[in-house]
């Protein structure tokens, strides 16, 4: 029996525990899957989601005739073996580009047309699933068999390109390379622009129809790009909307709070934050810049002095902009008691920067360092949840 046929997978959304041979290095890990390099030509993907694995296996099988698709060698109950590519993802390749190369645009158009012919979907984060080989040839590693009719426009791809400021450049190439296709796309985009005031009346029903403008979605709401300077957050739950509106409107004087332009029945129109989130920024750093620590401390101290109950600044919620750090997602900032930035600690630990961060804090603000380190710092969600419960219980006892 091959090692991968007996791998013991922990069915957790947080992590996947794997017993594997050291001869097969892990090249990628996600919340439900792990990819091993098993030779210079082949890699192995193991997944805890049988449904997702089947969609991907069916997609690869259906697209084997397309030149951009990796060879599919074998499909098992919890794994697939496909062709391995040693090259950067398209997202990393384009990271410092201010204009999309025409060769890349041609390759992307070929993938899009092949995808439509084979009735495939790109799925989320397509730029991370497209690899760049020699002569800027592209390989799309995760085609998914469509479970419903695809929109006439590659919405997830356009959204990804918009995120790195290359959507307009790509559309300009499409206009020159295939004017007819470009016109069809523009008609669809114009007919499906975000009307956030109308969407506010039926937020949940409109989420799926506005995916080409979607820049973020979670349990608290979905955020759509409105124009170059503004975005709108639409909330399915009125309670979430009311809580975050209170925080944002009462804290406009704080430098780390996004500017609010307008609020409605269940939406907030605010500034669009141009720049990477701090988690992405730190992935490129070999050491923790002291400037980052200084900015984080300023945010956390401002939160405390301004009456915030939840003192935290998760890396994915902080954006590095030309106007400084901006912190998003404030639904629980006034309502959930938390004295220490537990998620920030855990994020920095995952990036291997927690020790450096605390060392810098000790020099900059010895008092806050002592407060944070006077008891063990929890480095898991379970430990953090227990600490928050203790705080809430203590607060409840003091109120009696």
C-alpha positions as CSV (number, residue, x, y, z in Angstrom):
1,X,0.0,0.0,0.0
2,X,1.3,3.5,-0.9
3,X,1.8,5.8,2.1
4,X,-0.9,8.2,0.9
5,X,-3.6,5.5,0.8
6,X,-3.4,5.1,4.5
7,X,-2.8,8.7,5.6
8,X,-4.7,9.6,8.8
9,X,-6.4,13.0,8.2
10,X,-7.9,15.1,11.0
11,X,-11.2,16.4,9.6
12,X,-10.6,19.9,11.1
13,X,-11.2,23.1,9.2
14,X,-8.2,24.6,11.1
15,X,-5.5,22.0,10.4
16,X,-4.8,18.7,8.8
17,X,-2.6,16.3,10.7
18,X,-0.6,14.1,8.3
19,X,1.6,11.0,8.8
20,X,3.8,11.0,5.8
21,X,7.2,9.9,4.5
22,X,10.0,12.5,4.7
23,X,10.7,11.6,1.1
24,X,7.6,13.5,-0.1
25,X,7.8,17.2,0.8
26,X,4.7,19.2,1.3
27,X,4.5,22.0,-1.3
28,X,1.1,23.4,-0.4
29,X,-1.4,23.2,2.4
30,X,-4.9,24.4,2.7
31,X,-7.8,24.1,5.2
32,X,-9.0,20.9,3.6
33,X,-6.1,19.6,1.5
34,X,-2.4,19.0,1.3
35,X,-0.2,18.7,-1.8
36,X,3.0,16.6,-1.8
37,X,5.7,16.5,-4.5
38,X,6.2,12.8,-5.2
39,X,8.6,13.3,-8.2
40,X,9.9,15.9,-10.5
41,X,6.9,15.2,-12.8
42,X,4.1,14.4,-10.3
43,X,2.4,15.8,-7.2
44,X,-0.2,14.3,-5.0
45,X,-3.2,16.2,-3.6
46,X,-5.0,14.7,-0.5
47,X,-8.3,16.2,0.6
48,X,-10.7,15.8,3.5
49,X,-13.5,17.0,1.3
50,X,-14.6,14.2,-0.9
51,X,-17.1,16.4,-2.7
52,X,-14.5,19.0,-3.6
53,X,-12.0,16.4,-4.6
54,X,-14.5,14.8,-7.0
55,X,-15.4,18.2,-8.6
56,X,-11.7,18.8,-9.2
57,X,-11.0,15.3,-10.4
58,X,-13.9,15.5,-12.8
59,X,-12.7,18.9,-14.0
60,X,-9.2,17.7,-14.7
61,X,-10.6,14.7,-16.5
62,X,-12.9,16.8,-18.7
63,X,-10.1,19.2,-19.6
64,X,-7.3,16.8,-20.5
65,X,-7.2,18.0,-24.1
66,X,-6.6,21.6,-23.1
67,X,-2.9,22.6,-23.3
68,X,-3.2,24.6,-20.1
69,X,-4.3,21.7,-17.9
70,X,-2.0,19.4,-16.0
71,X,-1.9,15.7,-16.8
72,X,-4.1,13.6,-14.6
73,X,-2.4,10.3,-13.6
74,X,-4.6,8.7,-10.9
75,X,-7.7,9.3,-8.8
76,X,-8.2,7.6,-5.4
77,X,-10.8,7.8,-2.7
78,X,-9.1,10.8,-1.0
79,X,-6.4,11.8,-3.4
80,X,-5.5,12.7,-7.0
81,X,-2.1,12.5,-8.7
82,X,-1.4,15.1,-11.3
83,X,1.4,16.8,-13.2
84,X,3.7,18.9,-11.0
85,X,4.8,22.4,-12.1
86,X,7.8,24.1,-10.6
87,X,7.1,27.8,-11.1
88,X,5.5,30.8,-9.5
89,X,1.8,31.3,-9.2
90,X,0.4,34.0,-11.5
91,X,-0.4,36.1,-8.5
92,X,3.2,36.1,-7.3
93,X,4.5,36.6,-10.9
94,X,2.4,39.7,-11.4
95,X,3.0,41.1,-7.9
96,X,5.2,44.0,-9.0
97,X,3.6,44.6,-12.4
98,X,1.9,47.9,-13.2
99,X,0.6,46.6,-16.6
100,X,-0.4,43.1,-17.6
101,X,1.9,41.7,-20.4
102,X,0.1,40.9,-23.6
103,X,1.5,37.4,-23.6
104,X,-0.2,36.7,-20.3
105,X,-3.4,38.2,-21.5
106,X,-3.4,35.9,-24.5
107,X,-2.8,32.9,-22.3
108,X,-5.6,33.9,-19.9
109,X,-8.0,34.3,-22.9
110,X,-7.1,30.8,-24.1
111,X,-7.8,29.4,-20.6
112,X,-11.1,31.3,-20.4
113,X,-12.3,30.0,-23.8
114,X,-11.2,26.5,-23.1
115,X,-13.0,26.6,-19.7
116,X,-16.2,27.7,-21.4
117,X,-16.0,24.9,-24.0
118,X,-15.3,22.2,-21.4
119,X,-18.0,23.6,-19.0
120,X,-15.6,24.3,-16.2
121,X,-15.4,26.8,-13.3
122,X,-12.3,28.6,-12.1
123,X,-13.3,28.6,-8.4
124,X,-12.0,31.1,-5.9
125,X,-8.5,32.7,-6.0
126,X,-7.8,31.7,-9.6
127,X,-4.5,33.7,-9.7
128,X,-3.2,31.4,-7.0
129,X,-4.1,28.3,-9.1
130,X,-2.5,29.4,-12.3
131,X,1.3,28.7,-12.6
132,X,3.7,30.5,-14.9
133,X,6.2,28.4,-16.8
134,X,8.9,29.3,-19.3
135,X,8.0,31.8,-22.1
136,X,5.1,32.9,-19.9
137,X,3.1,29.8,-20.6
138,X,0.2,29.3,-18.1
139,X,-1.0,26.1,-16.4
140,X,-4.3,26.1,-14.6
141,X,-4.1,23.4,-11.9
142,X,-7.6,23.4,-10.4
143,X,-10.4,23.4,-13.0
144,X,-13.8,22.5,-11.4
145,X,-16.7,20.9,-13.2
146,X,-19.5,23.4,-13.3
147,X,-22.4,22.6,-11.1
148,X,-24.5,25.4,-12.5
149,X,-24.5,27.6,-15.5
150,X,-21.4,29.8,-15.7
151,X,-21.8,33.6,-16.1
152,X,-20.6,34.9,-19.4
153,X,-17.8,36.8,-17.8
154,X,-14.9,35.2,-15.7
155,X,-15.9,37.1,-12.6
156,X,-13.5,35.5,-10.1
157,X,-10.6,36.1,-12.4
158,X,-11.6,39.8,-12.9
159,X,-12.0,40.2,-9.2
160,X,-8.6,38.8,-8.5
161,X,-7.0,41.0,-11.2
162,X,-8.8,44.0,-9.7
163,X,-7.3,43.2,-6.3
164,X,-3.8,43.7,-7.7
165,X,-4.8,46.7,-9.9
166,X,-4.5,44.8,-13.3
167,X,-8.1,44.3,-14.2
168,X,-8.3,47.4,-16.5
169,X,-5.0,46.4,-18.2
170,X,-6.4,42.9,-18.9
171,X,-9.7,44.3,-20.2
172,X,-7.8,46.6,-22.5
173,X,-6.0,43.6,-24.0
174,X,-9.3,41.7,-24.4
175,X,-10.7,44.7,-26.2
176,X,-7.8,44.6,-28.7
177,X,-7.6,40.8,-29.0
178,X,-11.3,39.9,-29.2
179,X,-13.6,43.0,-29.5
180,X,-16.7,40.9,-29.8
181,X,-16.0,39.1,-26.5
182,X,-15.1,42.4,-24.8
183,X,-18.4,43.9,-25.8
184,X,-20.3,41.0,-24.4
185,X,-18.4,41.3,-21.1
186,X,-19.1,45.0,-20.9
187,X,-22.8,44.6,-21.5
188,X,-23.0,42.0,-18.7
189,X,-20.9,44.1,-16.3
190,X,-23.0,47.2,-16.9
191,X,-26.2,45.3,-16.4
192,X,-24.9,43.8,-13.1
193,X,-23.3,46.8,-11.5
194,X,-23.7,47.1,-7.7
195,X,-26.8,49.0,-6.8
196,X,-26.2,48.8,-3.0
197,X,-29.3,50.9,-2.2
198,X,-31.5,48.4,-4.0
199,X,-29.5,45.4,-2.7
200,X,-30.0,46.7,0.9
201,X,-33.6,45.6,0.7
202,X,-32.7,42.0,-0.1
203,X,-29.0,41.6,0.8
204,X,-28.8,37.8,0.9
205,X,-30.6,37.3,-2.4
206,X,-28.2,39.7,-4.2
207,X,-24.9,38.3,-3.0
208,X,-24.5,35.8,-5.8
209,X,-25.5,38.2,-8.5
210,X,-22.8,40.7,-7.7
211,X,-19.7,38.5,-7.5
212,X,-17.7,40.4,-10.1
213,X,-17.6,43.4,-7.6
214,X,-17.1,41.2,-4.5
215,X,-13.9,41.9,-2.7
216,X,-14.6,40.1,0.6
217,X,-17.3,38.0,2.3
218,X,-17.7,36.5,5.7
219,X,-20.3,35.8,8.3
220,X,-20.8,39.4,9.1
221,X,-21.5,40.6,5.6
222,X,-20.1,41.1,2.1
223,X,-18.0,43.9,0.7
224,X,-18.3,45.2,-2.9
225,X,-16.1,47.6,-4.8
226,X,-18.3,50.6,-5.9
227,X,-15.6,52.7,-7.6
228,X,-11.9,53.5,-7.3
229,X,-12.3,55.1,-3.9
230,X,-15.3,53.5,-2.3
231,X,-16.7,50.1,-1.3
232,X,-19.9,49.1,0.4
233,X,-20.5,46.5,3.1
234,X,-24.0,44.8,3.1
235,X,-25.1,43.0,6.2
236,X,-27.4,40.0,6.2
237,X,-28.0,40.4,9.9
238,X,-29.4,43.7,11.2
239,X,-27.7,43.2,14.6
240,X,-24.3,43.1,12.9
241,X,-25.0,46.2,10.9
242,X,-26.1,48.2,13.9
243,X,-23.1,47.2,16.0
244,X,-20.5,48.0,13.3
245,X,-22.3,51.3,12.3
246,X,-22.1,52.5,15.9
247,X,-18.3,51.7,16.1
248,X,-17.5,53.3,12.7
249,X,-19.5,56.5,13.1
250,X,-18.4,57.2,16.7
251,X,-14.7,56.6,15.8
252,X,-14.2,58.6,12.6
253,X,-11.6,60.7,14.5
254,X,-9.3,57.7,14.9
255,X,-6.7,57.4,12.1
256,X,-7.1,53.6,11.8
257,X,-10.9,53.7,11.2
258,X,-12.0,53.7,7.5
259,X,-13.8,56.8,6.4
260,X,-17.6,56.4,6.2
261,X,-19.5,58.2,3.4
262,X,-23.0,57.0,3.9
263,X,-25.1,54.5,5.8
264,X,-28.5,52.9,4.9
265,X,-30.9,50.3,6.3
266,X,-28.3,47.6,6.3
267,X,-25.3,48.9,4.4
268,X,-22.3,51.2,5.0
269,X,-20.5,53.0,2.1
270,X,-16.9,53.5,3.1
271,X,-13.5,54.2,1.7
272,X,-11.9,51.4,-0.4
273,X,-8.6,50.5,1.2
274,X,-5.8,50.4,-1.4
275,X,-3.0,48.1,-0.3
276,X,-2.2,44.6,1.1
277,X,-3.4,43.2,4.3
278,X,-0.7,43.0,7.0
279,X,-0.7,39.2,6.9
280,X,0.2,39.3,3.2
281,X,2.7,42.1,3.8
282,X,4.6,40.1,6.5
283,X,4.8,37.0,4.4
284,X,7.5,38.9,2.4
285,X,9.5,39.9,5.4
286,X,12.3,37.9,6.9
287,X,12.3,40.1,10.1
288,X,9.6,42.1,11.8
289,X,10.0,45.8,10.9
290,X,9.8,47.9,14.1
291,X,7.5,50.3,12.3
292,X,4.9,47.6,12.2
293,X,5.1,47.1,15.9
294,X,4.9,50.8,16.5
295,X,1.8,51.1,14.4
296,X,0.1,48.1,16.0
297,X,0.8,49.5,19.4
298,X,-0.7,52.8,18.5
299,X,-3.9,51.1,17.2
300,X,-4.3,48.9,20.3
301,X,-3.6,51.8,22.7
302,X,-6.1,54.0,20.8
303,X,-8.7,51.3,21.0
304,X,-8.2,51.0,24.7
305,X,-8.3,54.8,25.4
306,X,-11.4,55.2,23.1
307,X,-13.5,52.7,25.0
308,X,-13.2,49.7,22.8
309,X,-14.2,46.5,24.6
310,X,-12.4,44.1,22.3
311,X,-8.8,45.0,22.1
312,X,-7.4,43.1,19.1
313,X,-6.0,43.7,15.6
314,X,-5.9,40.4,13.5
315,X,-3.3,40.7,10.7
316,X,-5.9,39.9,8.0
317,X,-8.1,42.9,9.2
318,X,-5.3,45.4,9.0
319,X,-4.5,47.1,5.6
320,X,-1.3,48.8,4.8
321,X,-2.3,52.0,2.9
322,X,-0.7,55.2,1.9
323,X,-2.5,56.8,4.8
324,X,-1.2,54.4,7.4
325,X,-2.7,51.2,8.9
326,X,-6.5,50.8,8.6
327,X,-8.4,48.3,10.7
328,X,-11.6,46.7,9.4
329,X,-14.4,44.4,10.9
330,X,-15.6,46.1,14.0
331,X,-18.9,44.3,14.7
332,X,-17.8,43.2,18.2
333,X,-15.4,46.1,19.0
334,X,-17.8,47.7,21.5
335,X,-19.6,44.5,22.7
336,X,-17.2,41.7,23.3
337,X,-14.8,42.1,26.2
338,X,-11.2,41.1,25.5
339,X,-8.3,42.7,27.2
340,X,-5.4,41.3,25.2
341,X,-4.9,41.1,21.4
342,X,-5.2,37.3,21.4
343,X,-5.8,36.8,17.6
344,X,-2.9,39.2,16.8
345,X,-0.6,37.1,19.1
346,X,-1.7,33.9,17.3
347,X,-1.3,35.4,13.9
348,X,2.2,36.7,14.7
349,X,3.1,33.3,16.2
350,X,2.1,31.6,12.9
351,X,4.3,34.1,11.0
352,X,7.1,33.3,13.5
353,X,7.2,37.0,14.6
354,X,5.6,36.8,18.0
355,X,8.9,36.8,20.0
356,X,10.3,39.7,17.9
357,X,7.0,41.6,18.4
358,X,7.1,41.2,22.2
359,X,10.8,42.1,22.4
360,X,10.1,45.3,20.6
361,X,7.0,46.0,22.7
362,X,9.2,45.5,25.9
363,X,11.5,48.3,24.7
364,X,8.7,50.7,23.4
365,X,6.2,50.2,26.2
366,X,7.4,48.2,29.1
367,X,4.1,48.6,31.0
368,X,1.9,47.1,28.3
369,X,4.5,44.3,27.8
370,X,4.2,43.4,31.5
371,X,0.4,43.4,31.3
372,X,0.4,41.1,28.2
373,X,3.0,38.7,29.6
374,X,2.0,38.5,33.2
375,X,0.1,35.3,32.4
376,X,0.6,32.8,29.5
377,X,-0.3,33.9,26.0
378,X,-2.8,31.5,24.4
379,X,-1.8,30.4,21.0
380,X,-4.8,28.4,19.9
381,X,-8.5,29.4,19.4
382,X,-9.6,27.1,22.2
383,X,-7.2,28.6,24.7
384,X,-8.2,32.1,23.7
385,X,-11.9,31.3,24.0
386,X,-11.3,30.1,27.5
387,X,-9.5,33.3,28.4
388,X,-12.4,35.4,27.0
389,X,-14.9,33.4,29.0
390,X,-12.9,34.0,32.2
391,X,-12.9,37.8,31.5
392,X,-16.7,37.8,30.8
393,X,-17.3,35.8,34.0
394,X,-15.2,38.2,36.0
395,X,-17.0,41.2,34.5
396,X,-20.3,39.6,35.3
397,X,-19.3,39.0,38.9
398,X,-18.2,42.6,39.3
399,X,-21.5,43.9,38.1
400,X,-23.5,41.9,40.7
